[in-house]
Amino acid sequence: MATEIVEGYLSWNEVVINDALFIFGIMSAIGYIFSSGKKIGKDLAS
């Protein structure tokens, strides 16, 4: 019984960690695109 709970907790944790990494990856990609977009905008403006 206890091992089932632990296994369930670990697999749930894995899902949460994967989601967090996925969201973090998307956020960094958006941040990168946004910051390089601002840089390109400055280059075009000057």
VOVOZA-374746 format. One record per atom (N, C-alpha, C, O): atom name; residue in one letter; residue number from 0; z, x, y. Coordinates in Angstrom, 3 decimals, padded with zeros to 6 digits. Each point is the difference from the previous one (the first is absolute). Layout:
% VOVOZA-374746
<pt site="CA" code="A" pos="NUM" c3="Z" c1="X" c2="Y"/>
...
This chain:
% VOVOZA-374746
<pt site="N" code="M" pos="0" c3="000.000" c1="000.839" c2="-001.214"/>
<pt site="CA" code="M" pos="0" c3="000.000" c1="-000.839" c2="001.214"/>
<pt site="C" code="M" pos="0" c3="000.000" c1="000.871" c2="001.260"/>
<pt site="O" code="M" pos="0" c3="-000.800" c1="-000.201" c2="000.914"/>
<pt site="N" code="A" pos="1" c3="001.711" c1="001.165" c2="-000.890"/>
<pt site="CA" code="A" pos="1" c3="000.092" c1="000.859" c2="001.188"/>
<pt site="C" code="A" pos="1" c3="-001.286" c1="000.804" c2="000.204"/>
<pt site="O" code="A" pos="1" c3="-000.456" c1="000.180" c2="001.129"/>
<pt site="N" code="T" pos="2" c3="-000.125" c1="000.305" c2="-002.242"/>
<pt site="CA" code="T" pos="2" c3="-001.236" c1="000.796" c2="000.141"/>
<pt site="C" code="T" pos="2" c3="-001.135" c1="-000.864" c2="000.539"/>
<pt site="O" code="T" pos="2" c3="-000.840" c1="000.489" c2="000.755"/>
<pt site="N" code="E" pos="3" c3="000.803" c1="-001.761" c2="-001.130"/>
<pt site="CA" code="E" pos="3" c3="-001.038" c1="-000.894" c2="000.520"/>
<pt site="C" code="E" pos="3" c3="000.141" c1="-000.152" c2="001.510"/>
<pt site="O" code="E" pos="3" c3="-000.991" c1="-000.002" c2="000.730"/>
<pt site="N" code="I" pos="4" c3="002.233" c1="-000.124" c2="-000.272"/>
<pt site="CA" code="I" pos="4" c3="000.248" c1="-000.136" c2="001.443"/>
<pt site="C" code="I" pos="4" c3="-000.455" c1="001.272" c2="000.714"/>
<pt site="O" code="I" pos="4" c3="-000.665" c1="-000.059" c2="001.034"/>
<pt site="N" code="V" pos="5" c3="001.031" c1="001.204" c2="-001.597"/>
<pt site="CA" code="V" pos="5" c3="-000.371" c1="001.279" c2="000.623"/>
<pt site="C" code="V" pos="5" c3="-001.519" c1="000.147" c2="000.027"/>
<pt site="O" code="V" pos="5" c3="-000.567" c1="000.400" c2="001.018"/>
<pt site="N" code="E" pos="6" c3="-000.094" c1="-000.720" c2="-002.128"/>
<pt site="CA" code="E" pos="6" c3="-001.465" c1="000.109" c2="-000.040"/>
<pt site="C" code="E" pos="6" c3="-000.644" c1="-000.949" c2="001.004"/>
<pt site="O" code="E" pos="6" c3="-000.955" c1="000.364" c2="000.686"/>
<pt site="N" code="G" pos="7" c3="001.483" c1="-001.579" c2="-000.605"/>
<pt site="CA" code="G" pos="7" c3="-000.526" c1="-000.950" c2="000.976"/>
<pt site="C" code="G" pos="7" c3="000.190" c1="000.508" c2="001.422"/>
<pt site="O" code="G" pos="7" c3="-000.890" c1="-000.137" c2="000.840"/>
<pt site="N" code="Y" pos="8" c3="002.055" c1="000.723" c2="-000.573"/>
<pt site="CA" code="Y" pos="8" c3="000.287" c1="000.536" c2="001.329"/>
<pt site="C" code="Y" pos="8" c3="-000.948" c1="001.140" c2="000.326"/>
<pt site="O" code="Y" pos="8" c3="-000.521" c1="000.081" c2="001.113"/>
<pt site="N" code="L" pos="9" c3="000.291" c1="000.813" c2="-002.094"/>
<pt site="CA" code="L" pos="9" c3="-000.871" c1="001.152" c2="000.242"/>
<pt site="C" code="L" pos="9" c3="-001.435" c1="-000.442" c2="000.259"/>
<pt site="O" code="L" pos="9" c3="-000.657" c1="000.522" c2="000.901"/>
<pt site="N" code="S" pos="10" c3="000.164" c1="-001.485" c2="-001.686"/>
<pt site="CA" code="S" pos="10" c3="-001.382" c1="-000.431" c2="000.200"/>
<pt site="C" code="S" pos="10" c3="-000.138" c1="-000.737" c2="001.338"/>
<pt site="O" code="S" pos="10" c3="-001.021" c1="000.120" c2="000.676"/>
<pt site="N" code="W" pos="11" c3="002.050" c1="-000.879" c2="-000.302"/>
<pt site="CA" code="W" pos="11" c3="-000.014" c1="-000.682" c2="001.306"/>
<pt site="C" code="W" pos="11" c3="000.006" c1="001.031" c2="001.122"/>
<pt site="O" code="W" pos="11" c3="-000.711" c1="-000.138" c2="000.995"/>
<pt site="N" code="N" pos="12" c3="001.535" c1="001.185" c2="-001.175"/>
<pt site="CA" code="N" pos="12" c3="000.082" c1="001.075" c2="000.978"/>
<pt site="C" code="N" pos="12" c3="-001.346" c1="000.688" c2="000.161"/>
<pt site="O" code="N" pos="12" c3="-000.409" c1="000.326" c2="001.115"/>
<pt site="N" code="E" pos="13" c3="-000.282" c1="-000.107" c2="-002.233"/>
<pt site="CA" code="E" pos="13" c3="-001.314" c1="000.647" c2="000.042"/>
<pt site="C" code="E" pos="13" c3="-000.966" c1="-000.818" c2="000.842"/>
<pt site="O" code="E" pos="13" c3="-000.752" c1="000.551" c2="000.803"/>
<pt site="N" code="V" pos="14" c3="000.772" c1="-001.863" c2="-000.987"/>
<pt site="CA" code="V" pos="14" c3="-000.882" c1="-000.884" c2="000.773"/>
<pt site="C" code="V" pos="14" c3="000.322" c1="000.111" c2="001.481"/>
<pt site="O" code="V" pos="14" c3="-000.901" c1="000.098" c2="000.833"/>
<pt site="N" code="V" pos="15" c3="002.185" c1="-000.114" c2="-000.509"/>
<pt site="CA" code="V" pos="15" c3="000.419" c1="000.084" c2="001.408"/>
<pt site="C" code="V" pos="15" c3="-000.435" c1="001.331" c2="000.604"/>
<pt site="O" code="V" pos="15" c3="-000.508" c1="000.046" c2="001.121"/>
<pt site="N" code="I" pos="16" c3="000.712" c1="001.041" c2="-001.876"/>
<pt site="CA" code="I" pos="16" c3="-000.375" c1="001.330" c2="000.497"/>
<pt site="C" code="I" pos="16" c3="-001.513" c1="000.072" c2="000.198"/>
<pt site="O" code="I" pos="16" c3="-000.467" c1="000.519" c2="001.014"/>
<pt site="N" code="N" pos="17" c3="-000.301" c1="-001.035" c2="-001.977"/>
<pt site="CA" code="N" pos="17" c3="-001.463" c1="000.020" c2="000.121"/>
<pt site="C" code="N" pos="17" c3="-000.448" c1="-000.812" c2="001.209"/>
<pt site="O" code="N" pos="17" c3="-000.887" c1="000.425" c2="000.740"/>
<pt site="N" code="D" pos="18" c3="001.498" c1="-001.596" c2="-000.536"/>
<pt site="CA" code="D" pos="18" c3="-000.348" c1="-000.819" c2="001.163"/>
<pt site="C" code="D" pos="18" c3="000.329" c1="000.737" c2="001.289"/>
<pt site="O" code="D" pos="18" c3="-000.786" c1="-000.011" c2="000.947"/>
<pt site="N" code="A" pos="19" c3="001.951" c1="000.650" c2="-000.914"/>
<pt site="CA" code="A" pos="19" c3="000.416" c1="000.728" c2="001.198"/>
<pt site="C" code="A" pos="19" c3="-000.979" c1="001.132" c2="000.295"/>
<pt site="O" code="A" pos="19" c3="-000.381" c1="000.205" c2="001.153"/>
<pt site="N" code="L" pos="20" c3="-000.027" c1="000.529" c2="-002.185"/>
<pt site="CA" code="L" pos="20" c3="-000.956" c1="001.099" c2="000.190"/>
<pt site="C" code="L" pos="20" c3="-001.343" c1="-000.548" c2="000.473"/>
<pt site="O" code="L" pos="20" c3="-000.644" c1="000.584" c2="000.871"/>
<pt site="N" code="F" pos="21" c3="000.227" c1="-001.707" c2="-001.449"/>
<pt site="CA" code="F" pos="21" c3="-001.271" c1="-000.621" c2="000.365"/>
<pt site="C" code="F" pos="21" c3="000.022" c1="-000.418" c2="001.468"/>
<pt site="O" code="F" pos="21" c3="-000.935" c1="000.283" c2="000.749"/>
<pt site="N" code="I" pos="22" c3="002.021" c1="-000.964" c2="-000.341"/>
<pt site="CA" code="I" pos="22" c3="000.139" c1="-000.452" c2="001.387"/>
<pt site="C" code="I" pos="22" c3="000.063" c1="001.200" c2="000.938"/>
<pt site="O" code="I" pos="22" c3="-000.605" c1="-000.001" c2="001.072"/>
<pt site="N" code="F" pos="23" c3="001.355" c1="001.036" c2="-001.495"/>
<pt site="CA" code="F" pos="23" c3="000.111" c1="001.206" c2="000.824"/>
<pt site="C" code="F" pos="23" c3="-001.376" c1="000.649" c2="000.170"/>
<pt site="O" code="F" pos="23" c3="-000.347" c1="000.448" c2="001.093"/>
<pt site="N" code="G" pos="24" c3="-000.429" c1="-000.401" c2="-002.168"/>
<pt site="CA" code="G" pos="24" c3="-001.349" c1="000.569" c2="000.064"/>
<pt site="C" code="G" pos="24" c3="-000.885" c1="-000.770" c2="000.963"/>
<pt site="O" code="G" pos="24" c3="-000.740" c1="000.595" c2="000.784"/>
<pt site="N" code="I" pos="25" c3="000.814" c1="-001.924" c2="-000.843"/>
<pt site="CA" code="I" pos="25" c3="-000.801" c1="-000.832" c2="000.905"/>
<pt site="C" code="I" pos="25" c3="000.434" c1="000.232" c2="001.447"/>
<pt site="O" code="I" pos="25" c3="-000.836" c1="000.122" c2="000.894"/>
<pt site="N" code="M" pos="26" c3="002.152" c1="-000.062" c2="-000.673"/>
<pt site="CA" code="M" pos="26" c3="000.520" c1="000.204" c2="001.350"/>
<pt site="C" code="M" pos="26" c3="-000.456" c1="001.340" c2="000.552"/>
<pt site="O" code="M" pos="26" c3="-000.399" c1="000.083" c2="001.162"/>
<pt site="N" code="S" pos="27" c3="000.452" c1="000.980" c2="-001.982"/>
<pt site="CA" code="S" pos="27" c3="-000.428" c1="001.309" c2="000.500"/>
<pt site="C" code="S" pos="27" c3="-001.494" c1="000.004" c2="000.270"/>
<pt site="O" code="S" pos="27" c3="-000.457" c1="000.609" c2="000.967"/>
<pt site="N" code="A" pos="28" c3="-000.313" c1="-001.293" c2="-001.827"/>
<pt site="CA" code="A" pos="28" c3="-001.447" c1="-000.063" c2="000.213"/>
<pt site="C" code="A" pos="28" c3="-000.301" c1="-000.715" c2="001.317"/>
<pt site="O" code="A" pos="28" c3="-000.840" c1="000.452" c2="000.779"/>
<pt site="N" code="I" pos="29" c3="001.533" c1="-001.574" c2="-000.531"/>
<pt site="CA" code="I" pos="29" c3="-000.205" c1="-000.750" c2="001.243"/>
<pt site="C" code="I" pos="29" c3="000.414" c1="000.862" c2="001.200"/>
<pt site="O" code="I" pos="29" c3="-000.699" c1="000.051" c2="001.012"/>
<pt site="N" code="G" pos="30" c3="001.843" c1="000.623" c2="-001.140"/>
<pt site="CA" code="G" pos="30" c3="000.460" c1="000.868" c2="001.088"/>
<pt site="C" code="G" pos="30" c3="-000.992" c1="001.116" c2="000.275"/>
<pt site="O" code="G" pos="30" c3="-000.261" c1="000.338" c2="001.154"/>
<pt site="N" code="Y" pos="31" c3="-000.296" c1="000.239" c2="-002.227"/>
<pt site="CA" code="Y" pos="31" c3="-000.967" c1="001.093" c2="000.143"/>
<pt site="C" code="Y" pos="31" c3="-001.272" c1="-000.498" c2="000.682"/>
<pt site="O" code="Y" pos="31" c3="-000.515" c1="000.639" c2="000.917"/>
<pt site="N" code="I" pos="32" c3="000.015" c1="-001.784" c2="-001.375"/>
<pt site="CA" code="I" pos="32" c3="-001.221" c1="-000.573" c2="000.585"/>
<pt site="C" code="I" pos="32" c3="000.244" c1="-000.333" c2="001.475"/>
<pt site="O" code="I" pos="32" c3="-000.851" c1="000.251" c2="000.853"/>
<pt site="N" code="F" pos="33" c3="002.030" c1="-000.821" c2="-000.568"/>
<pt site="CA" code="F" pos="33" c3="000.318" c1="-000.388" c2="001.368"/>
<pt site="C" code="F" pos="33" c3="000.070" c1="001.222" c2="000.906"/>
<pt site="O" code="F" pos="33" c3="-000.549" c1="-000.012" c2="001.103"/>
<pt site="N" code="S" pos="34" c3="001.230" c1="001.082" c2="-001.567"/>
<pt site="CA" code="S" pos="34" c3="000.158" c1="001.182" c2="000.851"/>
<pt site="C" code="S" pos="34" c3="-001.325" c1="000.727" c2="000.177"/>
<pt site="O" code="S" pos="34" c3="-000.278" c1="000.503" c2="001.088"/>
<pt site="N" code="S" pos="35" c3="-000.556" c1="-000.435" c2="-002.142"/>
<pt site="CA" code="S" pos="35" c3="-001.293" c1="000.658" c2="000.179"/>
<pt site="C" code="S" pos="35" c3="-000.921" c1="-000.886" c2="000.837"/>
<pt site="O" code="S" pos="35" c3="-000.865" c1="000.510" c2="000.713"/>
<pt site="N" code="G" pos="36" c3="001.040" c1="-001.821" c2="-000.791"/>
<pt site="CA" code="G" pos="36" c3="-000.774" c1="-000.911" c2="000.840"/>
<pt site="C" code="G" pos="36" c3="000.328" c1="000.218" c2="001.468"/>
<pt site="O" code="G" pos="36" c3="-000.894" c1="-000.004" c2="000.846"/>
<pt site="N" code="K" pos="37" c3="002.188" c1="000.197" c2="-000.536"/>
<pt site="CA" code="K" pos="37" c3="000.402" c1="000.264" c2="001.381"/>
<pt site="C" code="K" pos="37" c3="-000.592" c1="001.325" c2="000.468"/>
<pt site="O" code="K" pos="37" c3="-000.431" c1="000.118" c2="001.147"/>
<pt site="N" code="K" pos="38" c3="000.409" c1="000.886" c2="-002.036"/>
<pt site="CA" code="K" pos="38" c3="-000.550" c1="001.316" c2="000.348"/>
<pt site="C" code="K" pos="38" c3="-001.481" c1="-000.118" c2="000.309"/>
<pt site="O" code="K" pos="38" c3="-000.482" c1="000.568" c2="000.980"/>
<pt site="N" code="I" pos="39" c3="-000.243" c1="-001.310" c2="-001.819"/>
<pt site="CA" code="I" pos="39" c3="-001.443" c1="-000.191" c2="000.209"/>
<pt site="C" code="I" pos="39" c3="-000.229" c1="-000.742" c2="001.317"/>
<pt site="O" code="I" pos="39" c3="-000.914" c1="000.330" c2="000.756"/>
<pt site="N" code="G" pos="40" c3="001.749" c1="-001.330" c2="-000.490"/>
<pt site="CA" code="G" pos="40" c3="-000.108" c1="-000.743" c2="001.251"/>
<pt site="C" code="G" pos="40" c3="000.176" c1="000.909" c2="001.208"/>
<pt site="O" code="G" pos="40" c3="-000.722" c1="-000.124" c2="000.989"/>
<pt site="N" code="K" pos="41" c3="001.699" c1="001.050" c2="-001.073"/>
<pt site="CA" code="K" pos="41" c3="000.220" c1="000.953" c2="001.096"/>
<pt site="C" code="K" pos="41" c3="-001.219" c1="000.908" c2="000.163"/>
<pt site="O" code="K" pos="41" c3="-000.432" c1="000.280" c2="001.118"/>
<pt site="N" code="D" pos="42" c3="-000.123" c1="000.180" c2="-002.260"/>
<pt site="CA" code="D" pos="42" c3="-001.165" c1="000.887" c2="000.060"/>
<pt site="C" code="D" pos="42" c3="-001.186" c1="-000.718" c2="000.642"/>
<pt site="O" code="D" pos="42" c3="-000.731" c1="000.588" c2="000.797"/>
<pt site="N" code="L" pos="43" c3="000.544" c1="-001.861" c2="-001.149"/>
<pt site="CA" code="L" pos="43" c3="-001.111" c1="-000.765" c2="000.564"/>
<pt site="C" code="L" pos="43" c3="000.217" c1="-000.258" c2="001.488"/>
<pt site="O" code="L" pos="43" c3="-000.949" c1="000.018" c2="000.784"/>
<pt site="N" code="A" pos="44" c3="002.205" c1="-000.260" c2="-000.399"/>
<pt site="CA" code="A" pos="44" c3="000.307" c1="-000.314" c2="001.393"/>
<pt site="C" code="A" pos="44" c3="-000.198" c1="001.218" c2="000.894"/>
<pt site="O" code="A" pos="44" c3="-000.416" c1="-000.138" c2="001.150"/>
<pt site="N" code="S" pos="45" c3="000.711" c1="001.323" c2="-001.666"/>
<pt site="CA" code="S" pos="45" c3="-000.081" c1="001.199" c2="000.857"/>
<pt site="C" code="S" pos="45" c3="-001.436" c1="000.517" c2="000.115"/>
<pt site="O" code="S" pos="45" c3="-000.244" c1="000.997" c2="000.679"/>
